Amino acid sequence: MNLVSSNGSINNVQIYDSLHDALDIDFSKIKLNNIKINNAGNDCLDLSFGDYFFSNALLIKCFDKAISSGEKTKLNINYSLIKNSSLGLAVKDESIVTIEKKIDIVDTKECYAEYRKKQEFGKGNLYNKERINCNS
């Protein structure tokens, strides 16, 4: 599913067996509650150029990143459970991610990363890292 230039709230998102990114949101201001994504061929949740808030996310079997936050995104996460993914949380290209309560990351190759991917941006910033429970 791809949302572009959207505003609002979405409750109860469920996506299974996506060939590519499961949920891709760009240039938006969205609040998401009760997200369940299982078996994505690339990223489970890919966000860019927007303001986002989500709570109660269950992200399982994300081939690449469970949460990818890039290109000046502002993201607040209330609670997430991430399982069996290559990378739990990617914070890149001047995005700002704040963990409000906690994230549990289980059986991933890497829990989180802050970096610069695109030359025109600086690195991303992750706040409240101590609220990440990582059991990779």
Disulfide bonds with the S-S distance in Angstrom:
Cys44-Cys62 1.99
Cys111-Cys134 1.30
